[in-house]
Amino acid sequence: MLLLAMDTSTTAITVAVHDGTRVLDRCVTLDARAHAEHLAPGIAAVLELIGATPADVTDVAVGIGPGPFTGLRVGIMTARAFGYARGIPVHGVASLDALAHEYRRSGARGDFLVATDARRKEVYWATYALGDGTPTATATPSAGPGVARAADLPPQVRELPTIGRGPLLYPDALPHGVGLLDVDAGALADLAVTRLAAGVPMTDLEPIYLRRPDALPTAARNQAPR
């Protein structure tokens, strides 16, 4: 197996390759507005780092959000095109689940919140439970995903340890940030491999937007409720 993973749901345009046992290498570019410009070069760079070509890739995994419309679409469409060109399966992974999986791998335990930048002074959020934090424990979603102002989340949710850019952007509302900011394609790849080994279906590639796109065609904009 050589799984190519990518995510464009956050500020990080991130790509990684996984051989079914470990992450071989990754490429990350931080740019909240230029996902299309950086993703393809990132794919080429990470394959070059391990001495592989697109023909060596057997699977693709992609973050399906939630995330801003344009950036998220870049990743999903690129993954679809790569998989179609190679005739290989493409697996969808919720981006917040990938962040939660990375936090789990750090040895954390207990309940926590994932809160990423949704723009418009809002966050994409979900809560997870980690159980006892053992190596075999999984990060299980307990609420969400949703989109809201950080200050509007329930008080018990805002008091949880929080990963993502939410605490960096809204420290008064989310005071317990733990420093993990963006989705890492290495964690997404590892989660995809784990789910594949367990027989968990990952065929849904529909993006999780949670709200209307920022930009609408003129006709749609005129018909939108005010």
C-alpha positions in Angstrom: 0.0 0.0 0.0 1.0 3.6 -0.7 -1.7 5.9 0.5 -1.6 9.6 -0.5 -3.5 11.8 1.9 -4.4 15.5 1.6 -6.4 18.1 3.4 -7.4 21.7 2.6 -10.0 22.4 5.2 -7.8 24.6 7.4 -4.9 27.1 6.9 -2.6 24.2 6.3 -2.4 22.8 2.7 -1.1 19.4 3.8 -0.1 16.2 2.0 1.4 13.0 3.3 2.1 9.4 2.2 1.6 6.3 4.3 2.8 2.8 3.5 0.2 1.0 5.6 2.5 0.9 8.6 3.8 4.5 9.1 3.8 7.9 7.6 6.7 8.1 5.2 6.8 11.9 4.7 4.7 15.0 4.6 4.5 18.4 3.0 2.8 21.4 4.7 2.2 24.9 3.4 0.4 27.5 5.6 -1.8 29.8 3.5 -5.5 30.4 4.2 -6.2 31.7 0.7 -4.2 29.8 -1.9 -5.0 26.2 -1.6 -5.2 25.7 -5.4 -1.8 27.1 -5.9 -0.1 24.9 -3.3 -1.8 21.5 -3.3 -0.5 20.1 -6.6 3.1 21.2 -5.9 2.8 19.7 -2.4 1.7 16.3 -3.9 4.6 16.3 -6.3 7.0 17.3 -3.5 6.0 14.6 -1.1 6.2 11.9 -3.7 9.6 13.1 -4.8 10.7 13.0 -1.1 10.1 9.3 -0.9 11.3 8.5 -4.5 7.8 7.6 -5.7 5.6 8.5 -8.7 1.8 8.8 -9.0 1.8 5.3 -10.5 3.0 3.9 -7.1 0.0 5.3 -5.2 -2.7 2.6 -4.4 -5.1 4.7 -2.4 -6.1 8.3 -1.8 -7.6 9.8 1.4 -8.9 13.3 1.6 -10.3 15.5 4.3 -14.0 16.3 3.6 -14.4 19.1 6.2 -16.0 21.0 7.6 -14.1 23.8 6.1 -14.5 27.0 4.0 -16.1 26.3 0.6 -13.3 27.1 -1.8 -10.4 25.6 0.0 -12.3 22.4 0.8 -13.4 21.9 -2.7 -9.8 22.2 -4.0 -8.8 19.2 -1.9 -11.8 17.0 -2.7 -11.7 17.7 -6.4 -8.0 17.1 -6.6 -8.3 13.8 -4.8 -11.2 12.7 -7.0 -9.2 13.6 -10.2 -6.1 11.8 -8.9 -8.1 8.6 -8.0 -10.0 8.7 -11.4 -6.8 9.1 -13.4 -5.1 6.2 -11.6 -8.2 4.0 -11.2 -7.7 3.7 -7.4 -10.1 4.2 -4.5 -10.6 7.6 -2.9 -11.5 7.7 0.8 -13.3 10.5 2.6 -12.3 11.4 6.2 -13.9 14.1 8.3 -11.2 16.7 8.9 -12.1 17.3 12.5 -11.8 13.5 13.1 -8.2 13.7 11.7 -7.3 16.5 14.2 -8.9 14.5 17.0 -6.9 11.4 15.9 -3.6 13.4 16.1 -4.5 14.6 19.6 -5.2 10.9 20.6 -1.8 9.9 19.3 -0.2 12.4 21.6 -1.4 10.3 24.6 -4.2 12.6 25.6 -7.2 11.3 27.5 -10.7 12.4 28.5 -13.1 14.7 26.6 -11.9 17.5 24.4 -13.1 20.1 21.8 -11.9 20.6 18.2 -12.5 24.2 17.0 -11.2 25.3 13.7 -11.5 28.7 11.9 -14.8 29.0 10.1 -14.2 32.7 9.3 -17.2 35.2 9.8 -16.0 35.2 13.5 -17.1 31.6 13.9 -15.6 28.2 14.4 -16.3 24.7 13.1 -16.5 22.5 16.2 -17.1 19.0 17.5 -16.5 17.3 20.8 -14.8 14.0 21.3 -14.3 11.4 24.0 -11.0 9.6 24.3 -11.7 7.1 27.1 -8.6 6.0 29.0 -6.0 7.3 26.5 -4.5 3.9 25.9 -2.8 3.3 22.5 -5.8 1.4 21.2 -8.4 4.0 22.4 -10.2 5.9 19.6 -11.4 9.5 19.5 -15.2 9.1 19.4 -17.4 12.0 18.3 -19.8 13.0 21.1 -21.4 16.2 19.7 -21.2 18.1 16.4 -20.0 18.9 13.9 -21.4 22.4 13.9 -20.6 26.0 13.2 -21.1 28.8 15.7 -19.5 31.8 17.4 -17.0 30.4 20.0 -18.7 32.5 22.7 -22.1 30.9 21.8 -20.9 27.3 22.5 -22.3 25.9 25.8 -20.1 26.8 28.8 -19.3 23.1 29.5 -18.0 22.7 26.0 -15.9 25.9 26.1 -14.2 24.6 29.3 -12.8 21.5 27.5 -9.2 21.2 26.3 -9.4 22.6 22.8 -7.4 21.9 19.6 -7.5 23.8 16.4 -7.1 27.6 15.8 -10.2 28.5 17.8 -8.4 29.2 21.0 -5.8 31.2 19.1 -8.5 33.4 17.5 -10.9 33.6 20.5 -8.9 33.1 23.7 -11.5 34.6 25.9 -14.2 32.2 24.8 -11.9 29.2 24.4 -9.3 29.5 27.2 -7.9 26.0 27.2 -6.0 25.6 23.9 -3.5 22.8 23.8 -1.4 24.1 20.8 -2.5 21.8 18.0 -3.7 24.2 15.3 -4.3 22.6 11.8 -5.1 19.3 10.2 -2.0 17.2 9.5 -2.3 14.9 6.5 0.0 12.5 8.3 -2.7 12.0 11.0 -5.4 11.9 8.4 -3.5 9.2 6.5 -2.9 7.2 9.7 -6.6 7.4 10.6 -7.6 6.3 7.0 -5.3 3.3 7.2 -6.7 2.4 10.7 -10.3 2.6 9.4 -9.4 0.6 6.2 -7.9 -2.2 8.4 -11.0 -2.2 10.5 -13.3 -2.4 7.5 -14.9 1.0 8.2 -16.5 2.4 5.0 -15.1 5.7 3.8 -16.8 6.1 0.5 -18.6 9.4 1.2 -16.8 12.2 -0.5 -19.5 14.8 -0.1 -17.9 17.9 1.5 -19.2 19.0 4.9 -19.9 22.7 4.5 -22.4 23.3 7.3 -23.4 26.6 5.7 -23.8 28.3 2.3 -20.6 29.4 0.5 -19.3 32.9 0.9 -19.6 33.5 -2.9 -22.8 32.8 -4.8 -23.8 33.2 -8.5 -25.8 36.3 -9.1 -29.1 34.4 -9.6 -28.6 32.4 -6.5 -27.6 35.5 -4.5 -30.8 37.3 -5.7 -32.9 34.3 -4.6 -31.2 33.9 -1.2 -33.4 34.8 1.8 -32.6 38.1 3.5 
